């Protein structure tokens, strides 16, 4: 009798599936109201339909980016809605998406503000509430929401194709800007505490970590140590001489930090050795100079953007004709190069040009967080005109921050990071770094710099390395491209087992439009990089992937090419 009931339920499911071929899940299920017994058996056949969908490959296309249940854990729930992890919405829908207080999801795109609360069958859209079928839910520490419900409330066209087992959401206003005319991360609790660098030259470290803290908020509120970044790095610098953003990148990307402020407090003149990074930074993008739309997009999607200024002020007590103290408005127009690092945390396209002490062409300004304490500007914040000579010329943002259990080991020989570049006067180049597996491990990812926009890459793995000829036998394991310059981590679709003690080579082909030296290198370029160690790496470079030169011997440099592994029980 139980089997008979199951066969009946399956029959209902098949009939219902046929009806769904002509209807979208975004519509009311009242369209099946004439199907005999449907309402009575909904609690039985809905789970069967969902099981049938989830057992197959289920895919979701968000603005041409594909996610599947095999790699992103999307699923159909018992209300027949496609549920997606909230942490993919920012990337997939190009929106601001954050969890507040571990129970409220806030989504912003253009002028729309959407809020959902964990477990509540209600959605707020621009402060107007209405009911939904599938509330936000939590599974194994991740939050899930109905992509159909989200899509229709931020101007997306949503469809379900039962034949392909695929949902899709496309921006109906694809050509429109994704963000409003003004934006302020302070109002969204996405700025960290304003800090004071005192009389040190560590604005670069304060700006880098304030930007990182902003990128972690509101989900994680961390106080990170500028003292450790400025004193426990691989450069020859002190807290008076200063630094710049590539040094911050090198420190973070090599996992030398960040560490908590409480473990290495600022201002005591010393640093604590042996501290472990509390986060692993796996991606930092460098935005093209003066591309204000990209800067706004980065603030909107990721958080604070570190940038450079020529600052005519020496301290909180000084005065300058470029700074209107009453309006907390700054604009420098001249030929001086940048000498100060701050964090862009918002903008206002209509900020009045009259607020600036110098004549500017039009309205508009970025909201910046300084590191001179809350006595400067408006509680530590001030506006910088769009027409400032240097604002937005050098910009960096953290775009992938992971917990420290993401990989078991990092292999690298570039603790000073991107110091210079190498190549053969061509857009393309081959490079390879050789490492020795410390145990039975598996190659999980590789990391490297793209030195310019629209860089294409191919990654190969050469097993059982013996000499440069071994590099010709590399097997392709990844390929793709990056829109922006920066450092990127490329994950393997499937981890590749390595034997204990095996010498393996990660081989990288890069092609960067208009570049003549596409490969980032570490070398002793000046006093700050004079401690570069060439004995910790074995790298090779080639114009065509056939003839190779040893970079440490021939060019006195290390290649910026890292490998990440996990302890493995699988035999290679």
TIDOTOR-122362 format. One record per residue (C-alpha): x, y, z; residue in one letter. Coordinates in steps of 0.5 Angstrom, whole numbers. Layout:
# residues N
<<X; Y; Z>; "A">
...
***
This chain:
# residues 572
<<0; 0; 0>; "X">
<<6; 5; 2>; "X">
<<9; 3; -5>; "X">
<<2; 5; -9>; "X">
<<2; 11; -5>; "X">
<<9; 13; -7>; "X">
<<7; 11; -15>; "X">
<<1; 16; -14>; "X">
<<5; 22; -11>; "X">
<<11; 21; -17>; "X">
<<5; 21; -22>; "X">
<<3; 27; -19>; "X">
<<10; 30; -19>; "X">
<<11; 28; -27>; "X">
<<4; 32; -28>; "X">
<<6; 38; -24>; "X">
<<13; 38; -28>; "X">
<<9; 38; -34>; "X">
<<5; 44; -32>; "X">
<<11; 48; -30>; "X">
<<14; 47; -37>; "X">
<<10; 53; -39>; "X">
<<10; 57; -32>; "X">
<<15; 60; -28>; "X">
<<17; 59; -21>; "X">
<<16; 66; -20>; "X">
<<9; 66; -21>; "X">
<<3; 64; -16>; "X">
<<2; 56; -15>; "X">
<<-5; 58; -16>; "X">
<<-4; 56; -24>; "X">
<<-4; 49; -22>; "X">
<<-11; 50; -18>; "X">
<<-15; 45; -23>; "X">
<<-10; 39; -22>; "X">
<<-14; 34; -18>; "X">
<<-11; 33; -11>; "X">
<<-6; 38; -12>; "X">
<<-8; 42; -6>; "X">
<<-9; 36; -1>; "X">
<<-2; 33; -3>; "X">
<<2; 39; -4>; "X">
<<6; 37; 3>; "X">
<<8; 30; 0>; "X">
<<9; 32; -8>; "X">
<<13; 38; -7>; "X">
<<19; 35; -3>; "X">
<<19; 29; -9>; "X">
<<19; 35; -14>; "X">
<<25; 38; -10>; "X">
<<29; 32; -9>; "X">
<<28; 30; -17>; "X">
<<31; 37; -19>; "X">
<<36; 37; -13>; "X">
<<39; 30; -15>; "X">
<<41; 33; -22>; "X">
<<46; 38; -24>; "X">
<<42; 44; -22>; "X">
<<45; 51; -25>; "X">
<<43; 58; -24>; "X">
<<46; 64; -29>; "X">
<<46; 71; -26>; "X">
<<48; 76; -31>; "X">
<<52; 70; -35>; "X">
<<56; 68; -29>; "X">
<<54; 60; -28>; "X">
<<53; 57; -21>; "X">
<<51; 50; -20>; "X">
<<49; 45; -14>; "X">
<<56; 42; -15>; "X">
<<60; 48; -13>; "X">
<<56; 53; -10>; "X">
<<50; 49; -6>; "X">
<<44; 52; -9>; "X">
<<38; 48; -8>; "X">
<<31; 48; -9>; "X">
<<27; 48; -3>; "X">
<<20; 45; -1>; "X">
<<16; 51; -4>; "X">
<<20; 50; -10>; "X">
<<24; 56; -10>; "X">
<<31; 56; -12>; "X">
<<35; 58; -6>; "X">
<<42; 61; -6>; "X">
<<48; 62; -1>; "X">
<<47; 70; 1>; "X">
<<55; 70; 0>; "X">
<<55; 70; -7>; "X">
<<50; 75; -8>; "X">
<<55; 81; -8>; "X">
<<59; 78; -14>; "X">
<<53; 75; -18>; "X">
<<48; 81; -18>; "X">
<<53; 86; -17>; "X">
<<50; 89; -11>; "X">
<<52; 91; -4>; "X">
<<50; 84; 0>; "X">
<<51; 84; 8>; "X">
<<49; 80; 14>; "X">
<<48; 84; 20>; "X">
<<47; 82; 27>; "X">
<<48; 74; 24>; "X">
<<40; 75; 23>; "X">
<<39; 80; 18>; "X">
<<41; 81; 10>; "X">
<<41; 88; 7>; "X">
<<42; 88; 0>; "X">
<<43; 95; -4>; "X">
<<43; 96; -12>; "X">
<<41; 103; -15>; "X">
<<36; 106; -10>; "X">
<<33; 100; -8>; "X">
<<34; 97; -1>; "X">
<<32; 90; 1>; "X">
<<32; 87; 8>; "X">
<<30; 80; 10>; "X">
<<31; 77; 17>; "X">
<<33; 70; 19>; "X">
<<26; 65; 19>; "X">
<<21; 70; 18>; "X">
<<17; 70; 12>; "X">
<<17; 77; 10>; "X">
<<21; 82; 6>; "X">
<<22; 89; 6>; "X">
<<23; 93; 0>; "X">
<<25; 100; 1>; "X">
<<21; 100; 8>; "X">
<<15; 97; 5>; "X">
<<14; 90; 7>; "X">
<<10; 84; 4>; "X">
<<10; 76; 5>; "X">
<<14; 71; 2>; "X">
<<14; 64; 1>; "X">
<<21; 62; 3>; "X">
<<24; 65; 9>; "X">
<<32; 66; 9>; "X">
<<34; 60; 12>; "X">
<<41; 58; 15>; "X">
<<45; 51; 13>; "X">
<<51; 49; 16>; "X">
<<53; 56; 18>; "X">
<<51; 59; 11>; "X">
<<45; 64; 10>; "X">
<<40; 62; 4>; "X">
<<35; 66; 0>; "X">
<<30; 65; -5>; "X">
<<33; 68; -12>; "X">
<<27; 69; -15>; "X">
<<24; 73; -9>; "X">
<<31; 77; -9>; "X">
<<31; 78; -17>; "X">
<<24; 81; -18>; "X">
<<25; 86; -12>; "X">
<<32; 89; -15>; "X">
<<30; 90; -22>; "X">
<<32; 83; -25>; "X">
<<28; 78; -30>; "X">
<<28; 71; -27>; "X">
<<26; 65; -31>; "X">
<<26; 57; -29>; "X">
<<27; 52; -35>; "X">
<<25; 46; -33>; "X">
<<28; 42; -39>; "X">
<<35; 45; -37>; "X">
<<34; 44; -30>; "X">
<<36; 52; -30>; "X">
<<34; 58; -27>; "X">
<<37; 65; -29>; "X">
<<36; 72; -27>; "X">
<<38; 78; -32>; "X">
<<39; 85; -30>; "X">
<<33; 88; -34>; "X">
<<37; 95; -33>; "X">
<<44; 93; -35>; "X">
<<46; 99; -38>; "X">
<<44; 103; -31>; "X">
<<49; 105; -26>; "X">
<<49; 99; -20>; "X">
<<50; 105; -15>; "X">
<<46; 111; -12>; "X">
<<49; 118; -13>; "X">
<<51; 118; -6>; "X">
<<54; 113; -1>; "X">
<<57; 113; 6>; "X">
<<59; 106; 9>; "X">
<<59; 110; 16>; "X">
<<51; 109; 15>; "X">
<<52; 102; 14>; "X">
<<56; 100; 20>; "X">
<<62; 98; 15>; "X">
<<67; 103; 17>; "X">
<<72; 101; 23>; "X">
<<75; 105; 28>; "X">
<<78; 112; 26>; "X">
<<85; 111; 29>; "X">
<<91; 116; 30>; "X">
<<98; 115; 27>; "X">
<<101; 120; 31>; "X">
<<108; 123; 29>; "X">
<<109; 116; 25>; "X">
<<110; 115; 18>; "X">
<<105; 109; 18>; "X">
<<99; 112; 14>; "X">
<<100; 107; 9>; "X">
<<99; 101; 14>; "X">
<<93; 105; 17>; "X">
<<90; 106; 11>; "X">
<<91; 99; 9>; "X">
<<88; 96; 15>; "X">
<<83; 101; 16>; "X">
<<81; 99; 8>; "X">
<<81; 91; 10>; "X">
<<77; 92; 17>; "X">
<<72; 96; 12>; "X">
<<71; 90; 8>; "X">
<<70; 85; 13>; "X">
<<64; 89; 16>; "X">
<<59; 88; 18>; "X">
<<60; 81; 19>; "X">
<<66; 81; 23>; "X">
<<69; 87; 27>; "X">
<<76; 86; 28>; "X">
<<81; 91; 30>; "X">
<<88; 90; 26>; "X">
<<95; 92; 28>; "X">
<<99; 97; 24>; "X">
<<105; 97; 28>; "X">
<<105; 89; 26>; "X">
<<105; 91; 19>; "X">
<<110; 97; 19>; "X">
<<115; 93; 23>; "X">
<<114; 86; 22>; "X">
<<115; 85; 15>; "X">
<<120; 83; 10>; "X">
<<122; 91; 8>; "X">
<<128; 95; 11>; "X">
<<123; 101; 14>; "X">
<<122; 104; 20>; "X">
<<116; 107; 23>; "X">
<<118; 114; 21>; "X">
<<120; 113; 14>; "X">
<<114; 111; 11>; "X">
<<112; 106; 6>; "X">
<<106; 105; 0>; "X">
<<101; 100; -2>; "X">
<<105; 95; -5>; "X">
<<109; 94; 1>; "X">
<<102; 93; 5>; "X">
<<100; 88; -1>; "X">
<<106; 84; 0>; "X">
<<105; 83; 8>; "X">
<<98; 81; 7>; "X">
<<99; 76; 1>; "X">
<<105; 73; 4>; "X">
<<101; 71; 10>; "X">
<<105; 75; 15>; "X">
<<99; 78; 18>; "X">
<<94; 81; 19>; "X">
<<94; 80; 27>; "X">
<<90; 83; 32>; "X">
<<91; 90; 35>; "X">
<<91; 87; 42>; "X">
<<97; 83; 41>; "X">
<<101; 88; 38>; "X">
<<99; 95; 40>; "X">
<<101; 101; 37>; "X">
<<105; 106; 40>; "X">
<<110; 102; 44>; "X">
<<116; 102; 40>; "X">
<<116; 95; 39>; "X">
<<113; 89; 35>; "X">
<<111; 82; 37>; "X">
<<115; 76; 33>; "X">
<<111; 70; 32>; "X">
<<104; 72; 31>; "X">
<<100; 68; 26>; "X">
<<96; 72; 21>; "X">
<<88; 72; 23>; "X">
<<86; 72; 16>; "X">
<<89; 70; 9>; "X">
<<88; 75; 4>; "X">
<<87; 71; -3>; "X">
<<86; 77; -7>; "X">
<<87; 84; -8>; "X">
<<85; 88; -14>; "X">
<<88; 95; -16>; "X">
<<84; 99; -20>; "X">
<<86; 104; -26>; "X">
<<87; 111; -24>; "X">
<<82; 116; -24>; "X">
<<77; 111; -26>; "X">
<<71; 114; -21>; "X">
<<66; 109; -23>; "X">
<<70; 103; -22>; "X">
<<72; 106; -15>; "X">
<<65; 107; -13>; "X">
<<63; 100; -15>; "X">
<<69; 97; -11>; "X">
<<67; 101; -5>; "X">
<<59; 99; -6>; "X">
<<61; 92; -7>; "X">
<<67; 90; -2>; "X">
<<68; 96; 2>; "X">
<<74; 101; 3>; "X">
<<79; 103; -2>; "X">
<<86; 105; 0>; "X">
<<88; 111; -5>; "X">
<<94; 116; -5>; "X">
<<93; 124; -4>; "X">
<<98; 130; -4>; "X">
<<97; 132; 3>; "X">
<<99; 139; 4>; "X">
<<97; 139; 12>; "X">
<<103; 136; 16>; "X">
<<98; 134; 22>; "X">
<<91; 136; 26>; "X">
<<94; 143; 28>; "X">
<<96; 145; 21>; "X">
<<93; 150; 16>; "X">
<<93; 150; 8>; "X">
<<89; 154; 3>; "X">
<<87; 147; 0>; "X">
<<83; 145; 6>; "X">
<<77; 148; 8>; "X">
<<76; 146; 16>; "X">
<<69; 149; 17>; "X">
<<67; 144; 11>; "X">
<<72; 139; 12>; "X">
<<73; 139; 5>; "X">
<<80; 138; 1>; "X">
<<82; 139; -6>; "X">
<<89; 140; -8>; "X">
<<91; 142; -15>; "X">
<<98; 142; -17>; "X">
<<104; 138; -19>; "X">
<<106; 135; -13>; "X">
<<106; 127; -12>; "X">
<<102; 123; -7>; "X">
<<105; 123; 0>; "X">
<<99; 121; 4>; "X">
<<95; 114; 4>; "X">
<<87; 115; 6>; "X">
<<81; 110; 5>; "X">
<<75; 112; 1>; "X">
<<69; 110; 4>; "X">
<<63; 114; 0>; "X">
<<62; 119; -5>; "X">
<<57; 124; -6>; "X">
<<56; 126; -14>; "X">
<<52; 133; -12>; "X">
<<57; 135; -6>; "X">
<<58; 143; -8>; "X">
<<64; 145; -11>; "X">
<<63; 152; -7>; "X">
<<65; 148; -1>; "X">
<<72; 147; -3>; "X">
<<78; 153; -2>; "X">
<<80; 153; -9>; "X">
<<76; 153; -15>; "X">
<<74; 147; -18>; "X">
<<70; 145; -25>; "X">
<<64; 142; -22>; "X">
<<61; 138; -16>; "X">
<<62; 132; -13>; "X">
<<67; 129; -8>; "X">
<<69; 122; -5>; "X">
<<68; 121; 3>; "X">
<<75; 119; 6>; "X">
<<77; 116; 13>; "X">
<<84; 119; 15>; "X">
<<89; 116; 20>; "X">
<<89; 123; 25>; "X">
<<84; 121; 30>; "X">
<<77; 123; 31>; "X">
<<79; 130; 32>; "X">
<<81; 131; 25>; "X">
<<75; 133; 20>; "X">
<<68; 130; 21>; "X">
<<70; 125; 27>; "X">
<<76; 123; 23>; "X">
<<73; 123; 16>; "X">
<<73; 129; 10>; "X">
<<71; 130; 3>; "X">
<<76; 130; -3>; "X">
<<74; 133; -9>; "X">
<<73; 129; -16>; "X">
<<78; 134; -19>; "X">
<<83; 133; -14>; "X">
<<90; 132; -18>; "X">
<<92; 125; -14>; "X">
<<85; 122; -11>; "X">
<<84; 116; -15>; "X">
<<90; 115; -18>; "X">
<<93; 109; -14>; "X">
<<87; 105; -11>; "X">
<<87; 98; -8>; "X">
<<81; 94; -5>; "X">
<<81; 87; -2>; "X">
<<76; 83; -6>; "X">
<<77; 76; -3>; "X">
<<79; 75; 5>; "X">
<<79; 68; 8>; "X">
<<79; 64; 14>; "X">
<<86; 61; 16>; "X">
<<84; 54; 15>; "X">
<<83; 55; 8>; "X">
<<90; 52; 6>; "X">
<<95; 48; 10>; "X">
<<101; 51; 7>; "X">
<<103; 57; 2>; "X">
<<109; 56; -2>; "X">
<<113; 62; -4>; "X">
<<119; 66; -5>; "X">
<<117; 73; -6>; "X">
<<116; 76; 1>; "X">
<<117; 83; -1>; "X">
<<112; 82; -7>; "X">
<<111; 86; -13>; "X">
<<117; 90; -13>; "X">
<<118; 90; -21>; "X">
<<117; 86; -27>; "X">
<<120; 82; -32>; "X">
<<119; 80; -40>; "X">
<<122; 80; -47>; "X">
<<119; 86; -50>; "X">
<<112; 82; -51>; "X">
<<105; 82; -48>; "X">
<<106; 75; -46>; "X">
<<111; 71; -42>; "X">
<<112; 64; -39>; "X">
<<114; 63; -32>; "X">
<<115; 57; -27>; "X">
<<117; 56; -20>; "X">
<<119; 50; -17>; "X">
<<117; 47; -10>; "X">
<<118; 41; -6>; "X">
<<112; 38; -3>; "X">
<<114; 38; 5>; "X">
<<109; 32; 6>; "X">
<<103; 28; 3>; "X">
<<100; 34; 0>; "X">
<<95; 36; -5>; "X">
<<96; 42; -10>; "X">
<<89; 46; -8>; "X">
<<91; 53; -11>; "X">
<<96; 58; -14>; "X">
<<97; 65; -14>; "X">
<<100; 71; -18>; "X">
<<100; 78; -20>; "X">
<<96; 81; -26>; "X">
<<100; 87; -28>; "X">
<<95; 90; -32>; "X">
<<88; 90; -34>; "X">
<<85; 84; -38>; "X">
<<90; 79; -37>; "X">
<<90; 72; -39>; "X">
<<93; 66; -36>; "X">
<<94; 59; -37>; "X">
<<97; 55; -31>; "X">
<<101; 48; -32>; "X">
<<103; 43; -27>; "X">
<<110; 40; -28>; "X">
<<111; 33; -24>; "X">
<<117; 30; -22>; "X">
<<121; 36; -23>; "X">
<<129; 35; -25>; "X">
<<131; 40; -29>; "X">
<<129; 46; -34>; "X">
<<127; 41; -39>; "X">
<<121; 38; -34>; "X">
<<118; 45; -35>; "X">
<<116; 43; -43>; "X">
<<112; 37; -40>; "X">
<<107; 41; -36>; "X">
<<100; 39; -36>; "X">
<<95; 45; -36>; "X">
<<90; 45; -30>; "X">
<<87; 52; -30>; "X">
<<86; 58; -35>; "X">
<<82; 65; -35>; "X">
<<83; 72; -35>; "X">
<<82; 78; -30>; "X">
<<79; 85; -32>; "X">
<<83; 89; -27>; "X">
<<91; 89; -24>; "X">
<<92; 86; -18>; "X">
<<94; 79; -14>; "X">
<<89; 73; -15>; "X">
<<88; 66; -13>; "X">
<<86; 61; -18>; "X">
<<83; 55; -15>; "X">
<<84; 48; -18>; "X">
<<77; 45; -20>; "X">
<<80; 38; -16>; "X">
<<86; 38; -12>; "X">
<<92; 35; -15>; "X">
<<95; 30; -10>; "X">
<<103; 31; -9>; "X">
<<108; 26; -7>; "X">
<<112; 27; 0>; "X">
<<118; 30; -2>; "X">
<<116; 31; -10>; "X">
<<119; 37; -13>; "X">
<<114; 40; -17>; "X">
<<113; 46; -22>; "X">
<<108; 51; -22>; "X">
<<108; 54; -29>; "X">
<<105; 60; -31>; "X">
<<103; 64; -38>; "X">
<<101; 71; -38>; "X">
<<99; 75; -43>; "X">
<<97; 83; -41>; "X">
<<95; 88; -47>; "X">
<<100; 93; -48>; "X">
<<105; 90; -43>; "X">
<<113; 89; -45>; "X">
<<114; 86; -38>; "X">
<<108; 82; -36>; "X">
<<111; 78; -30>; "X">
<<111; 81; -23>; "X">
<<118; 80; -19>; "X">
<<121; 81; -13>; "X">
<<129; 84; -13>; "X">
<<133; 88; -9>; "X">
<<131; 95; -12>; "X">
<<133; 100; -6>; "X">
<<134; 100; 1>; "X">
<<127; 98; 3>; "X">
<<128; 92; -1>; "X">
<<135; 90; 0>; "X">
<<134; 84; 4>; "X">
<<131; 80; -1>; "X">
<<133; 73; -1>; "X">
<<135; 70; -7>; "X">
<<136; 63; -4>; "X">
<<129; 61; -2>; "X">
<<127; 60; -9>; "X">
<<128; 57; -16>; "X">
<<125; 60; -22>; "X">
<<125; 60; -29>; "X">
<<123; 65; -35>; "X">
<<121; 63; -42>; "X">
<<119; 67; -48>; "X">
<<116; 61; -51>; "X">
<<115; 56; -46>; "X">
<<121; 52; -49>; "X">
<<127; 55; -48>; "X">
<<128; 57; -40>; "X">
<<133; 61; -36>; "X">
<<134; 61; -29>; "X">
<<132; 68; -26>; "X">
<<135; 68; -19>; "X">
<<142; 66; -23>; "X">
<<141; 70; -30>; "X">
<<137; 76; -27>; "X">
<<138; 76; -19>; "X">
<<130; 76; -18>; "X">
<<125; 72; -15>; "X">
<<118; 70; -19>; "X">
<<112; 72; -16>; "X">
<<108; 66; -16>; "X">
<<105; 62; -10>; "X">
<<103; 55; -9>; "X">
<<97; 53; -4>; "X">
<<97; 46; -1>; "X">
<<93; 42; 3>; "X">
<<95; 35; 7>; "X">
<<92; 30; 3>; "X">
<<91; 22; 4>; "X">
<<90; 21; -3>; "X">
<<95; 17; -7>; "X">
<<98; 21; -13>; "X">
***
